[in-house]
Amino acid sequence: MARSPHSLVVTLGVAALAQGVAACGYNDIPTKQERAEAAWADVQSQYQRRADLIPNLVATVQAAGIQERTTLTEVIEARNAAVATPLTAEQLSDPAAVQAFVNAQGRVTAGVRSLGVLVEAYPQLRANENFLNLQSQLEGTENRITIARRDYNEAVRAYNTSLRTFPTVIWANTVFSGEEPMQLFNATDEAQSAPRVEFNLNGAPAPAGNTAPGGAAAPVAPGSTPPAQ
């Protein structure tokens, strides 16, 4: 059955209105917001993967007969603190919440890097396939975290820009007036600095004169004699 002239006019009018709304940027803000939140979900996924790997890595170090208490305790405590400091998509506009999350994850990053130094000081770890496999997985995860953070920051910049540029700023000040700019995710200075590792076997100071890379005291194998002073 053929459409009536009135029905045809209404259909064309709706189509023209939809094109007009799209052209004026009405959909840009929610679309870019969803992209930023999706990018954040990927960041969280990679951080969770790292959190899941750390206990296995620590257990492998301990199973190798290395009871380096200081570093192992610090990395586990940092990991647990980070897990207890979540950041939801709704909090991405809260500078304090974002900074707390960044700081917590930065401490984990520093701890993971300190664990990596152990392989240079303990020969048995260099021959431990489980440790090397987990270390490789962690390195891969760190790379994915870097990429995910970059993608998130790019999505956030696009979203924040839409809140203050024409024509989308019109919608930002009216229909979407409750939306706030999202915070960028930047690594902490602590996470970018070189790791500091103090070897401490079972709480007792390691023998002097036998040093690991970086000048830290390295352990003496059971049954061996410390170097003469």
C-alpha positions in Angstrom: 0.0 0.0 0.0 1.4 3.4 -0.9 2.2 5.9 1.8 0.2 9.0 2.1 1.8 12.3 1.4 1.6 13.2 5.1 3.3 10.0 6.2 6.1 10.6 3.7 6.6 14.1 4.9 6.8 12.9 8.6 9.3 10.2 7.6 11.5 12.6 5.7 11.3 15.0 8.6 12.4 12.5 11.2 15.3 11.4 8.9 16.4 15.0 8.5 16.1 15.7 12.2 18.3 12.6 13.0 20.9 13.8 10.5 20.8 17.2 11.9 21.3 16.0 15.5 24.2 13.8 14.4 25.8 16.6 12.5 25.6 19.0 15.4 27.5 16.7 17.6 24.8 15.6 20.0 26.0 12.0 19.9 29.7 12.8 20.2 29.8 13.2 24.0 28.1 9.9 25.0 30.0 8.1 22.3 33.4 9.3 23.4 32.5 8.8 27.0 31.7 5.1 26.3 35.0 4.7 24.4 36.9 6.1 27.3 35.1 3.8 29.8 35.7 0.8 27.6 39.4 1.8 27.4 39.5 2.0 31.2 38.0 -1.5 31.5 40.9 -2.8 29.5 43.4 -1.0 31.8 41.7 -2.6 34.8 41.8 -6.0 33.1 45.6 -5.8 32.6 46.2 -4.6 36.2 44.1 -7.5 37.4 46.2 -9.9 35.3 49.3 -8.6 37.0 47.8 -8.9 40.4 47.0 -12.5 39.7 50.5 -13.3 38.5 52.4 -11.8 41.5 51.5 -14.4 44.2 52.6 -17.2 41.8 55.9 -15.4 41.2 56.5 -14.9 44.9 55.7 -18.5 45.6 58.1 -19.6 42.9 60.9 -17.5 44.5 60.2 -19.0 47.9 60.1 -22.5 46.5 63.6 -21.9 45.0 64.9 -21.6 48.6 65.1 -17.8 48.5 63.6 -16.2 51.6 64.4 -12.6 50.7 61.9 -11.2 53.1 62.1 -7.5 52.5 61.4 -7.5 48.8 58.9 -10.4 48.9 56.9 -8.8 51.7 56.9 -5.3 50.1 55.6 -6.6 46.7 52.9 -8.7 48.3 51.8 -5.8 50.5 51.8 -3.4 47.6 49.8 -5.9 45.5 47.2 -6.4 48.3 46.9 -2.6 48.8 46.3 -2.0 45.1 43.6 -4.7 44.9 42.0 -2.9 47.9 42.1 0.4 46.0 39.7 -0.1 43.1 38.7 2.6 40.6 35.3 2.4 38.9 34.3 4.2 35.7 32.2 6.6 37.7 35.3 7.7 39.7 37.3 8.6 36.6 36.3 12.3 37.1 37.5 12.3 40.7 41.1 13.5 40.9 41.7 12.2 44.4 40.3 8.7 43.6 42.4 8.5 40.4 45.5 9.6 42.2 45.0 7.0 45.0 44.7 4.3 42.3 47.8 5.6 40.5 49.9 5.6 43.7 48.8 2.1 44.7 49.6 0.7 41.2 52.9 2.6 41.1 54.0 0.8 44.3 53.2 -2.5 42.7 55.2 -1.6 39.6 58.2 -0.7 41.7 57.9 -4.0 43.6 57.7 -6.0 40.5 60.8 -4.4 39.1 62.6 -5.1 42.4 61.6 -8.8 42.0 63.1 -8.7 38.6 66.5 -7.7 40.1 66.5 -10.9 42.1 67.3 -13.0 39.0 70.6 -11.2 38.7 71.6 -11.9 42.3 70.5 -15.5 42.6 71.8 -17.9 40.0 69.2 -20.5 40.8 66.5 -18.2 39.6 68.2 -17.8 36.2 67.8 -21.6 35.8 64.3 -21.8 37.2 61.9 -22.3 34.3 58.8 -21.4 36.3 60.3 -18.2 37.5 61.5 -17.2 34.1 58.1 -18.0 32.6 56.2 -16.0 35.2 58.7 -13.1 34.8 58.1 -13.2 31.0 54.4 -13.1 31.6 54.8 -10.1 33.9 56.9 -8.3 31.4 54.3 -8.9 28.8 51.6 -7.7 31.1 53.6 -4.5 31.9 53.8 -3.8 28.2 50.0 -4.3 27.8 49.4 -2.0 30.7 51.5 0.7 29.0 49.5 0.3 25.8 46.1 0.2 27.6 47.0 3.3 29.6 48.0 5.1 26.3 44.8 4.1 24.6 42.8 5.2 27.7 44.5 8.6 27.8 43.8 9.1 24.1 40.2 8.3 24.6 40.0 10.6 27.6 41.6 13.5 25.7 39.0 13.1 22.9 36.2 13.0 25.4 37.4 16.0 27.4 37.9 18.0 24.2 34.3 17.4 23.2 33.2 19.0 26.5 34.8 22.3 25.6 34.8 22.7 21.9 32.1 23.8 19.4 29.6 22.5 18.6 29.6 19.8 21.3 30.2 22.3 24.1 26.6 23.4 23.5 25.4 20.0 24.6 28.0 19.8 27.4 26.5 22.9 28.9 22.8 21.8 28.5 21.8 18.2 28.0 25.1 16.7 29.4 25.8 19.5 31.9 26.4 16.9 34.7 29.3 15.2 32.9 32.8 16.1 34.2 36.2 15.8 32.4 37.9 12.5 33.1 41.4 12.3 34.6 44.4 11.2 32.6 46.4 8.2 33.9 50.1 9.0 34.4 52.8 6.8 36.0 54.2 8.0 39.3 57.8 9.2 39.6 58.4 6.2 42.0 57.3 3.8 39.2 59.7 5.4 36.8 62.8 5.3 39.0 65.3 2.5 39.3 64.2 -0.2 41.9 66.1 -0.3 45.2 66.6 -3.8 46.5 68.1 -4.6 49.9 68.7 -8.3 50.2 67.7 -9.6 53.6 67.7 -13.4 54.1 65.3 -14.4 56.9 65.7 -11.0 58.5 69.5 -11.4 59.0 72.0 -9.2 57.2 73.8 -10.9 54.3 77.6 -11.3 54.7 79.6 -8.3 53.7 82.0 -8.4 50.8 79.7 -10.4 48.5 77.7 -7.9 46.5 74.9 -8.2 44.0 74.5 -5.8 41.1 74.0 -2.3 42.3 76.1 -2.8 45.4 73.4 -4.7 47.5 74.7 -7.5 49.6 74.1 -10.9 48.0 73.5 -14.2 49.8 76.1 -16.8 50.4 75.1 -20.3 49.3 74.6 -22.8 52.2 77.8 -24.5 53.1 80.0 -22.0 51.3 82.5 -19.7 53.0 82.1 -15.9 52.8 84.9 -14.1 50.9 87.8 -13.1 53.0 87.8 -9.5 54.2 
